[in-house]
Amino acid sequence: MTVKEKTGRRRYVAFTVDPLFGKETLISALRKASGDPPYVIQCREGWCIVRCTPGSVDSTITVMRNADPSSVSLRTSGTLRTLRERYPELERLRPPRKV
């Protein structure tokens, strides 16, 4: 059994957000904007990555716009690596890896 069979496909959406938003602040705002908020991978210094399913990309972008009207969707990808290669700031702000 492959991982995709267990977890399903995922999409990662990169955003620019208000620099005052941290991960916890963004999660709170997303909970207020939506009953079932998307998962926040990282959020620091005005850059953010959010995970969702392929069918909910548009609704994720809408929820982000409701939570932070200044947010801008930059790109959607199937891998974090692609987003971090395209936007070096996301790699620089990446949280430390869990061991």
Sine and cosine of phi, psi and omega as CSV:
sin_phi,cos_phi,sin_psi,cos_psi,sin_omega,cos_omega
0.00,0.00,0.75,-0.66,0.02,-1.00
-1.00,0.02,0.26,-0.96,-0.02,-1.00
-0.88,0.47,-0.64,0.77,-0.02,-1.00
-0.89,0.46,-0.52,0.86,0.04,-1.00
-0.93,0.37,-0.54,0.84,0.00,-1.00
-0.99,0.15,-0.75,0.66,-0.13,-0.99
-0.99,-0.15,-0.30,0.95,-0.08,-1.00
0.99,0.13,0.18,-0.98,0.01,-1.00
-0.97,0.25,0.44,-0.90,0.00,-1.00
-0.74,-0.67,0.44,-0.90,0.11,-0.99
-0.82,-0.58,0.56,-0.83,0.02,-1.00
-0.87,-0.49,0.78,-0.63,-0.04,-1.00
-0.90,-0.44,0.80,-0.60,0.04,-1.00
-1.00,-0.05,0.68,-0.74,0.00,-1.00
-0.74,-0.68,0.45,-0.89,0.33,-0.94
-0.98,-0.19,0.67,-0.75,-0.03,-1.00
-0.74,-0.67,0.08,-1.00,0.08,-1.00
-0.85,0.53,0.78,-0.63,-0.03,-1.00
-0.87,0.50,-0.30,0.95,0.02,-1.00
-0.97,0.24,-0.27,0.96,0.00,-1.00
-0.97,0.23,0.78,-0.63,0.21,-0.98
-0.96,-0.29,0.00,-1.00,-0.05,-1.00
-0.88,0.48,-0.74,0.67,-0.03,-1.00
-0.91,0.41,-0.63,0.77,0.02,-1.00
-0.90,0.44,-0.67,0.74,0.01,-1.00
-0.91,0.41,-0.66,0.75,0.02,-1.00
-0.87,0.49,-0.68,0.73,0.04,-1.00
-0.88,0.48,-0.71,0.70,-0.01,-1.00
-0.90,0.43,-0.62,0.78,0.02,-1.00
-0.92,0.38,-0.60,0.80,0.04,-1.00
-0.90,0.44,-0.60,0.80,0.04,-1.00
-0.94,0.33,-0.57,0.82,-0.05,-1.00
-0.98,0.18,-0.43,0.90,-0.06,-1.00
-0.53,-0.85,0.61,-0.79,0.02,-1.00
-0.93,0.36,-0.52,0.85,0.00,-1.00
-0.84,-0.54,0.99,0.12,-0.10,-0.99
-0.96,0.29,0.44,-0.90,0.09,-1.00
-0.94,0.34,0.33,-0.95,-0.03,-1.00
-0.99,0.14,0.78,-0.63,0.00,-1.00
-1.00,-0.03,0.89,-0.46,0.02,-1.00
-0.97,0.22,-0.77,0.64,0.01,-1.00
-0.42,-0.91,0.47,-0.88,0.04,-1.00
-0.36,-0.93,0.94,-0.35,0.03,-1.00
-0.40,-0.91,0.58,-0.82,0.13,-0.99
0.78,0.63,0.60,0.80,0.08,-1.00
1.00,0.03,0.07,1.00,0.03,-1.00
-0.87,-0.49,0.60,-0.80,-0.09,-1.00
-0.50,-0.86,0.55,-0.83,0.16,-0.99
-0.80,-0.60,0.76,-0.65,-0.01,-1.00
-0.83,-0.55,0.65,-0.76,0.01,-1.00
-0.98,-0.21,0.63,-0.78,0.06,-1.00
-0.45,-0.89,0.00,-1.00,0.07,-1.00
-1.00,0.04,0.34,-0.94,-0.01,-1.00
-0.85,0.53,-0.55,0.83,-0.02,-1.00
-0.98,0.19,-0.21,0.98,-0.06,-1.00
-0.93,-0.38,0.34,0.94,-0.01,-1.00
-0.88,0.47,-0.74,0.67,-0.02,-1.00
-0.89,0.46,-0.67,0.74,0.01,-1.00
-0.94,0.35,-0.53,0.85,0.06,-1.00
-0.91,0.42,-0.68,0.74,0.03,-1.00
-0.89,0.45,-0.65,0.76,0.03,-1.00
-0.90,0.44,-0.69,0.72,0.01,-1.00
-0.89,0.45,-0.65,0.76,0.04,-1.00
-0.89,0.45,-0.65,0.76,0.02,-1.00
-0.91,0.42,-0.55,0.83,0.05,-1.00
-0.95,0.31,-0.63,0.78,-0.01,-1.00
-0.96,0.29,-0.61,0.79,0.01,-1.00
-0.61,-0.79,0.99,-0.15,-0.05,-1.00
-0.86,0.51,-0.34,0.94,0.00,-1.00
-1.00,0.06,-0.05,1.00,-0.04,-1.00
-0.94,0.34,0.56,-0.83,0.02,-1.00
-0.76,-0.65,0.81,-0.59,0.06,-1.00
-0.97,0.23,0.83,-0.56,-0.04,-1.00
-1.00,-0.09,-0.76,0.65,-0.08,-1.00
-0.29,-0.96,0.50,-0.86,0.10,-0.99
-0.91,-0.40,0.68,-0.74,-0.04,-1.00
-0.62,-0.79,0.32,-0.95,0.08,-1.00
-1.00,0.03,-0.18,0.98,0.00,-1.00
-0.69,-0.72,0.54,-0.84,0.09,-1.00
-0.92,0.38,-0.59,0.81,-0.04,-1.00
-0.84,0.55,-0.70,0.71,-0.01,-1.00
-0.88,0.48,-0.70,0.72,0.01,-1.00
-0.90,0.44,-0.68,0.73,-0.05,-1.00
-0.95,0.32,-0.48,0.88,0.09,-1.00
-0.96,0.29,-0.61,0.79,-0.02,-1.00
-0.96,0.28,-0.59,0.81,-0.01,-1.00
-0.87,-0.49,1.00,-0.06,-0.06,-1.00
-0.84,0.54,-0.43,0.90,0.03,-1.00
-0.89,0.46,-0.59,0.81,0.02,-1.00
-0.91,0.41,-0.59,0.81,0.05,-1.00
-0.93,0.36,-0.67,0.74,-0.01,-1.00
-0.89,0.45,-0.61,0.79,-0.06,-1.00
-1.00,-0.02,0.09,1.00,-0.03,-1.00
-0.85,0.52,0.69,-0.73,0.05,-1.00
-0.92,0.39,0.45,-0.89,0.01,-1.00
-0.86,0.50,0.56,-0.83,0.01,-1.00
-0.95,0.32,0.60,-0.80,0.06,-1.00
-0.99,0.13,0.68,-0.73,-0.03,-1.00
-0.99,-0.13,0.00,0.00,0.00,0.00
